[in-house]
Amino acid sequence: MPFATIDSTRLFYRLEGDEKRPVLVLSHSIGADHSMWAPQASDLLPHFQLLRYDTRGHGASDVSPGEYSIERLGRDVLGLAEALGISQFAFCGLSLGGAIGQWLAAHAPDRVTSLVLANTSPQFGPRANWEDRIQKVRAGGMAAIADLAMGRFFSGETLAQRNPYAMSVRRVLLGTDPGGYAGCCAALRDTDHNRLLREIRVPTLVIAGDKDLSTPWAGHGEILAREISGARVVRLPAAHLSNLERPRSFTAALLDFLLPATQTYADPREAGSRVRRSVLGDAHVDQATAAANEFTREFQDLITRYAWGTIWTRPALDRRTRRLLVVAMMAAMGRWEEFKLHVRTGLLHELEPCDLKEVLLQAAIYAGVPAANTGFHLANDEIEKARAGH
């Protein structure tokens, strides 16, 4: 398992993705661990190296004795980055992770390229609340505060539905070492970043949950947004762990904020040409380009710029999903030439026969059995050709 020793404490981490991509560090809430970011990982990996880690006292990381400070937890991140040879990184922290992010952006601005502060605050409520929580976990273990924490992590609707993410978080919470949890409670108890916020100069996104009881917009997110120069804001209909209650919306907000700094195209036609070739293959694009004449050339340019350069480059849907949408729509509309093209090229890349089967069964219900019948026949031919290597 990957560990790095920082200040005599072993920290567990996961570094994933293409080493040529920029690094995005994801920092979890108190009482959680790095697995909290699982819903975001697959959509972020095409664009970033992801560094997820277990905060000191949580998950598989060591529990160092005594109380912790946000500065200590921030220096853990810097030490981990140094151990992994990471000079700069974007940082996304939720709750406790957001407090760590504020410290990092103010004290190590040369290391942090962009900052996302989710469901967090410059100051986390009365000290007495944290003292009470520390005493409870020391006396009765994590079970003593589990219901309280879960009622703040998630909305009542999410808990009533026994959302699988919520159930997983409860298991992680109950498995957290009480000493490590108490140490991080002390860090939040002592946090006061109100004078620090104006020192933050990196591009910042504040994400707030309209159902968040722990760090509501009033008195928490609003202060971050007001005091951090140029901060952008996204508000979600979610409780404290907004990345789990609204995972797609949370990820879309991250991508919309972070990608312009890492993935910009001066010319949509250039971007479209690259995407079109990667989706349909060089042979098809070369043939279409060669066949263009004075009458059709502007139409080819239109497709490249807008279909491929504007729509297919949008990050909120991954390429597999876009392929499946096209296959479904082509079947429903009876555009069989395009259908075969996207089935054939999809099988060479992200699609598998099981994907096509599900799309065509769905088409049978919503577009009619005849359309699905033709689709199954044509898709089966392309599957057999792929298996034969044609």
N, C-alpha and C positions, 0 to 999 in steps of 0.2 A: 504494500500500500504506500502511496506517496506521502511522505512527511518531510517537514523542514523544521529544524530546531531554531527557535527565535527566543533569545533571552532565556536560555535553559529550559524552554517549553516546546514540546513537540506539537506542531500544528498540522492537521490533516488538510490536504488540498486536492483539487482535481483541475488540471490544466488540459483543455481539449481544443481541438481545431487546428486549422492551417497556421503554421508558425509565421507565415508571411502576412497574416491579417493583424490588425491592431488588437490590443488586449482590452477586454472588458472584465473588470472585477465585480463579482456579485457578492454582497454581504448581507447575511440573513438577520432576522429578528431575534430578540432574546427568546429562549425556550424552543428554538428551532435548530436546524442545521442546514448544510449546503443543499440537501435534497429539496428544500423549499422552492428552489428555482427550476425544478424539473420541467414545469409547463413551458418555460421560456427557452430552455436550452436548445431544442431542435430548430426553432425558428431563428435563433441568434447565431448558431454555429456557422451558417454559410457566410456570415459577415464579420465575425470576430473570433479571436482566440478567447475562450471563456475560462476565467480563473474563479472557481468556486472554492470556498474554504470553510472549515468549521471554526468559529470564533473560540478563542481561549475559554475553556470551561464548558464547551458544548461539543456534541457529537463525538467524533473520534479524536479530537484534540485533547491535550493534557489539561488537567485541572490544577492550576498553580494555586498555592494557598493564599488566603487573605482576600482583601477587597481589590477590585480592579478600577482603573480609570479609563476614560475615553482616550486619553493620550497614550496609555499603555496599549490599548487595543488598536489605535491608529499606527503606532510604531510596529506592531505585529504585521500589519499590512505592508508597510515599507520594508520590513525585514524579509518578508516572504517574497516580495517583488525582487529585492536584491538577490536573494538566494536563487531565484529562477532566471536571473539575467534580464529582468523586465525594467526598462528605463522609464517608460511612460505608460499610462493606462487610463481608460475611462472608468468611472466608478459609479456603481448603482447600489445604494444601500437602503434597506427598509427598516424603519423603527430604530433599533439599536444600530443597525448598519448605516442608517442615515446620519446618526450622531457621529459615527466614525468618519463618514464622508465629509461632514462639515469641518471636522478637525483637520483632515487630510488636505482639503482644498485651501484652508487658511494657512497651514503650516508647511505644506509641500506643494505649492502651486506649480512648480516646475515638473512635478511628476504626474499631476492629474490633468488630463486633457479636456474632460467633460464630466459633469456631476449630475447624478439623478438622486434626488432626495424623496423617498416615498414614505408616506404615512409616518412622518417623523416630526421633530420639534427641536427648537433651540433649548427648551427646558421642559422636563417631563413631570410636571405636577408636584404636589406637596411631598416633601421629604418623608413625612410620616407614613404615607402610603407605601413607599418602598421599604421603610424600616419594618412595617407590618408584614410585608411579603417576605422579607428576609427571615424574620422570626418564624413565620409559618413553615417555610421550606426546611429550615434548620431543625424545627421540632417535629414536623410531620412528613417530611419528604415532599416530592413533587405532587403527589396526590392531593395534598392540602390546598393547592391553588389551581389544580387542573381545570375545574369547572369555571372558575373566575376567568382564567386566561383564555379558555376556549370561547367564552361568551364575549370576549373582547376581540379575539382574533377573527371571529366569523359572525355573520348576521344570524339571527334566529332561523331564517328560512334555509340558509345553507346547512345549519346543524340539523334541522328537522328532516332534511332530505338525505342525511347521512352521506354527504358529499365525500367521495373517496379521498380527495386531497385533505379535507378536514380530519377525517379519521386517521390518516397517516400522520398529520401534524400532532394529533393527540398522543399517538404512540411515541413519537420523538420527544414530545414534552415530558411524558412520564418517564422516559429513559434518560433524561438529562440529569447529570450529577447535581444534587442540591447545592454543593459547595460552589460549583462553577456558575450555577444560576444566581446564587446569592452574590457572588463576586461581580457579575454583570449588573445585577440590581443596584449595587452600590455605585457603579459607573454611571448609570442613568440617574440615580438619586442626586449625584453631585454635578451633573451636567448643567452648565449655564453658558450658552453660546451667543447670547443676545448681543454682546459687544463684539463678537467674532465675525458676525455675518457680513458686515460691511467690508471686511478684509477679503472676502471671497470674490475673485475676479474671473474664475473659469466659467464657461457657459454652463448654466444650471437649469434643470427641469425639476419642478416640484409637483409630485403626484399626491393627491389627497383623496380620501374616501369619504363620501357624504354620509356613510353609516358608521364611521370610525368613532368609537367611544373613547379610545385611548389618546389619539392625537387628532381631534376634530379640526376642521378648517379654521374655525374661530379660535384665536389664541395660539395657534400652532402653525399650520400650513400658511395661513395668511401672513404671519410674521416673516417666515422664510421668503415668501414671494415678494414682500414689500422691502425687506432689508438687503436682499442679495441683488445687486445691480443686474438688470436685464433678465431676471429669472422668468422662465416660461412656466405655465401652470396647466395641468390636466386634472380634472376632478372626475372621479369614477363613482358609480352607485355601488360602493363596496364598503365593507368593514375594514379592520386593521390590516389584515393580510390581503391587500387588494390584488396582488399578483396571482393569488389563488382563487379569489372570488370572481374576478374578471380577467382571466389569464390572457385572452386574446386582445382585449382592449389595452391591457397593461403592456403587452409586447408591442402592439402597434404604436403606442406612445413612445416606447423606447426607440424603436426603429425610426420613427419620424423625427425624433430629436437627434439621435446619434449618427445616423447615416450621412446626412449632409456634410458632416465634418470628416467623413472617411471615404465616401463613395460619391463623387460628383462627376457628372459628364457634361462637358462643354457643349457637346453636340448630340441630341437625341438620335440622330441618324447613325452616328458611330456606335452608340450604345445598342441601338436596335439591331445593327448589323451583327454585332457580337452575339447578342442573345438569339437572334434568328438562326445563326449558324450552329450555336450550341444546342438548340432545340430541334431543328430540322436537319442538320447535317450540312457539311460543305457542298456535297454533290448536288443536293436539291437547290441550295441557294445559288450556286454557280450556274446551274442550268436555268433557273429563273432569271438571273441577271443577264446571261448570254442571250436569252430569248427576248429580252426587252428591246423595244424599238422606240422611235420617236413618239408613237401613239400611246404606248403602254408605260414608258419610263417614269412618268410622273406618278402613275398609280403605284408602281413598285416603290417609289420613294415615299409615298404616303403610307403604305403598309409598314415599311421599315421604321419610319419616324414615329408613328402613332401606335400601331398595334404592338410592335416589338420594342420600340424605344421609350414609349410612355406607359403602356399598360403592363407588358410582360416584365418590365424592370421594377415594378412596384413590389416592395418587400413584404407586405402584409400577408400575401398568399405565397406559399412556396411553389416551386416549379411543378412538383407532382400534382398538387391541387389544381393548378391552372391547366395542366394537360388533361386531367379527368373532366374538368368543366367543359373544355373544348370537345372532347370525345362525346360527352353526354349531349351537348347542344347540336353537334353535327349529326348524331343519330336521330335526335328529335326532329331536326329539320330535313333529314334525308340528304344531307350533303356528303355523299358517300366517298367522293374523291378525297375531300379534306379529312373525313373520318379515317380512311385507310392510311393517309399520310401521318396523322398524329398517333394512330395505333402503332404503326411500323416504327416510327422514330421514338415513340415512348417506350417500346419494348427494348430498345437499345440503351435506354437511360434509366429513368426513374420508375417506369411502370412494370408491373408483373401481371401474369394472366389473372390472378385472383382479383386485382384491381378492376380489370376490364369486365370480369364477370359481375361484380357488384354494381358497376355503373349501368350495365345493360339490363340487369334485373330491375334496377330503379327505373330505367327508361321504359321497361315493359309496363310498369304501373302508370307512369305519368305521361308517356308519349305514345303508348300503344304497343300491343304485341307484334304487329307486323314490322314496326321499326326495329324492335329488339331482335326479332327473328333474323332480319337482314344483318343487323349489327353483329349478332353472334356468329353468323356464317362468315362474314368478312373478317372479323377479329380472329376466328379460329384459323382461317387461311394464313393470316399474318403470324400467328403463334407458331404454326407448323413450319413456315418459312424460316422463322427465327431459330427454331430448334435445329433445322437442317443447315443453318449457317448461310442462308441465301440473303 
